[in-house]
Amino acid sequence: MAAVTHFPDFEYSASEVFKYMYILKDFTLMLNDGDIVKFTPDDEDAFKKWLDDNGVQNIREESNWVVK
């Protein structure tokens, strides 16, 4: 079953989102064109699942994502 390409109230399709990270309910997303957008969904778990199901990279899962 294919993932849904749009999330309610989020103006971008999954194919436009390159990477993301989130803190509590606030998501910071890097788009494929290099723009950075912020989004606070009503259901952060559902939004994170939507991103993951669409193969969007979670920055926190990258090795060495924290710069010391």
Beta strands, then each sheet from edge to edge (+ up, - down):
strand 1: 17-23
strand 2: 26-31
strand 3: 36-39
strand 4: 57-58
sheet 1: 3+ 2- 1+ 4+
end
